[in-house]
């Protein structure tokens, strides 16, 4: 299977030098059974045709889906055209822009920043979760924006009080999305928080977020879910 990684952002500062691009992180998360091609969406790169790849992954971004940049509108159109034609997985910004493209709404949340390790209650179990009946899911997060209105065909699979729409599925569109970042290693998530200390994050908030990342997370569990979803959609 050939995956198209739609990169809508990059690690800030010198973090990409140490940890790789977001596409690299997904390649490490999902493993060698797939072929990968990267697209720099912010610079106008998108696949020429929907069927250029079997499936697509949309990464996180420092941008907001409501920013109005031309590349954001182009990506929305690509998502709409891809619906039901190619499988799609959205992460953070990808999660949000898929919701907007399908008829939902995203805003900057008055709840403020989510950072560190967040846990969600599993509300429903999709087929690609197989026999996994764990009641909760814990993965790193880094977001201020949130989905506030769901598309009419979205199914909520996981939620928390802070993030009511944390994991979504769109069965007819062959699409799933996650607000959290299973591709972020604890080391990268920690470095990202440390980079933002004193600017986006107050020190106490940063300390708490970093401490939370010491707990076990479910990144590999989510990687298995995504592989099941992709392989089952062939």
C-alpha positions in Angstrom: 0.0 0.0 0.0 1.2 3.5 -1.0 0.5 6.2 1.6 0.5 9.9 0.8 1.6 12.0 3.8 0.1 15.4 3.5 2.4 17.5 5.6 0.6 20.7 6.8 3.4 21.7 9.2 6.8 21.0 10.5 8.5 20.7 14.0 9.5 24.2 15.1 13.0 25.5 15.8 15.7 22.9 15.4 13.4 20.0 16.5 13.1 18.6 13.0 16.9 18.2 12.9 16.7 16.1 16.1 13.4 14.2 15.6 12.6 14.3 11.8 9.7 15.7 10.0 6.1 14.9 10.8 6.1 12.6 7.8 9.1 10.8 9.3 7.3 10.4 12.6 4.4 8.7 10.8 6.7 6.5 8.9 8.3 5.3 12.2 4.9 4.9 13.8 3.3 2.8 11.0 6.3 0.8 10.0 7.9 -0.5 6.8 5.0 -2.4 5.3 3.9 0.7 3.4 5.4 2.9 0.8 5.4 6.6 1.6 5.4 9.8 -0.3 5.4 13.3 1.3 3.7 16.4 0.1 4.4 19.9 1.4 0.9 21.1 1.4 1.7 24.6 2.6 3.8 25.2 -0.5 1.0 24.0 -2.8 1.9 20.4 -3.1 -1.0 17.9 -3.4 -1.3 14.7 -5.3 -2.3 15.2 -8.9 -5.1 12.7 -8.7 -7.0 11.2 -5.8 -6.0 7.7 -6.9 -2.3 8.6 -6.9 -2.2 6.8 -3.5 -4.3 4.1 -1.7 -4.7 6.3 1.4 -3.7 9.6 2.9 -2.5 10.9 6.3 -2.9 14.6 7.1 -0.5 15.8 9.8 -0.6 18.4 12.5 0.1 22.1 11.8 0.7 25.4 13.7 -2.0 26.9 11.4 -5.7 27.0 12.2 -8.2 25.6 9.8 -10.0 29.0 9.9 -6.9 31.0 8.9 -8.0 31.5 5.3 -4.7 30.7 3.6 -5.1 29.4 0.0 -3.4 26.1 0.8 -6.0 25.4 3.5 -8.9 25.8 1.0 -7.1 23.6 -1.5 -6.7 20.9 1.1 -10.3 21.1 2.0 -11.3 20.6 -1.6 -8.9 17.6 -1.9 -10.5 16.1 1.3 -14.0 16.6 -0.1 -13.0 15.0 -3.5 -11.3 12.1 -1.7 -14.3 11.2 0.4 -15.2 7.5 -0.3 -12.5 7.3 -3.0 -9.3 6.9 -0.9 -8.9 6.1 2.8 -7.9 9.1 5.0 -6.5 9.5 8.5 -6.3 12.9 10.1 -4.2 13.9 13.1 -4.7 17.1 15.1 -5.0 19.8 12.4 -5.8 16.9 10.0 -8.6 15.9 12.4 -9.9 19.4 12.5 -9.7 20.2 8.7 -11.5 16.9 7.9 -14.3 17.9 10.2 -14.6 21.4 8.5 -14.4 19.9 5.0 -17.2 17.5 5.9 -19.5 20.2 7.3 -18.4 20.7 10.9 -16.9 23.7 12.6 -13.6 24.4 14.4 -12.7 27.3 16.7 -9.9 28.4 19.1 -11.1 26.8 22.3 -11.8 29.0 25.3 -10.6 26.0 27.4 -7.1 26.9 26.3 -4.1 24.7 25.4 -4.0 21.0 25.7 -0.5 19.6 26.1 1.2 16.6 27.5 -0.5 13.2 27.9 -4.3 13.3 27.7 -6.7 10.4 28.4 -10.0 9.8 26.7 -13.0 7.4 27.4 -13.7 5.0 24.6 -17.3 5.5 23.7 -17.7 3.1 20.8 -15.5 0.4 19.3 -15.1 0.4 15.5 -14.3 -2.8 13.5 -10.7 -1.7 13.0 -10.2 -1.7 16.7 -10.7 -5.5 16.6 -11.1 -7.1 20.0 -9.5 -4.2 21.8 -12.0 -3.3 24.6 -9.8 -1.1 26.7 -12.0 1.6 28.4 -9.6 4.5 27.9 -7.0 5.8 25.5 -3.9 7.9 26.4 -1.8 9.8 23.8 0.2 13.0 23.6 -1.6 16.2 22.6 -0.7 19.7 21.5 -3.6 21.8 20.5 -5.6 24.9 21.2 -8.2 24.6 18.5 -11.1 22.1 18.8 -14.0 20.8 16.8 -17.2 22.5 18.2 -19.7 21.3 15.7 -19.6 17.8 14.3 -20.3 16.8 10.7 -23.7 15.1 10.4 -22.1 11.7 9.6 -19.4 11.7 12.2 -19.3 9.0 14.8 -17.6 9.8 18.1 -15.3 6.9 19.3 -13.5 8.6 22.1 -14.0 11.7 24.2 -13.0 13.6 27.4 -14.4 16.6 29.2 -11.7 18.7 27.7 -12.0 17.2 24.2 -15.6 15.9 23.5 -14.7 14.9 19.9 -11.3 13.3 20.4 -11.5 10.3 17.9 -14.0 10.3 15.0 -15.0 7.9 12.3 -16.7 8.6 9.0 -17.6 5.1 7.7 -19.1 6.2 4.3 -16.1 8.5 3.6 -13.5 5.8 4.5 -12.0 8.3 7.0 -10.9 8.4 10.7 -9.3 11.1 12.7 -7.6 11.8 16.1 -7.2 15.0 18.0 -4.1 13.6 19.8 -0.7 12.8 18.4 0.2 9.1 18.4 3.2 9.9 16.3 4.8 12.2 19.0 7.4 10.3 21.1 7.5 11.4 24.7 10.9 12.9 24.1 9.6 15.0 21.2 6.5 16.1 23.0 8.7 17.1 26.0 11.0 19.1 23.7 8.1 20.9 22.1 6.7 21.9 25.5 10.1 23.1 26.7 10.5 25.2 23.5 7.2 27.0 24.3 7.9 27.6 28.0 7.4 31.3 28.9 5.7 32.1 25.6 2.7 29.9 24.9 2.9 28.0 28.2 3.3 29.2 31.7 5.9 27.4 33.7 3.5 25.5 36.0 1.4 24.4 33.1 4.6 23.2 31.2 5.9 21.4 34.3 2.6 19.5 34.7 2.4 18.6 30.9 6.0 17.3 30.9 5.4 15.2 34.0 2.3 13.6 32.5 4.4 12.3 29.6 6.2 10.0 32.0 3.1 7.8 32.2 2.6 4.9 29.7 0.9 5.9 26.5 -1.1 4.1 23.8 0.8 5.2 20.7 1.5 1.7 19.5 -2.1 0.7 20.2 -3.3 3.5 18.0 -0.7 2.6 15.4 -2.2 -0.9 15.3 -5.7 0.6 14.9 -4.6 2.8 12.0 -2.8 -0.2 10.3 -6.0 -2.2 10.7 -8.1 0.6 9.2 -5.8 1.1 6.3 -5.4 -2.6 5.5 -9.1 -3.3 5.9 -9.9 -0.6 3.4 -8.1 -2.1 0.5 
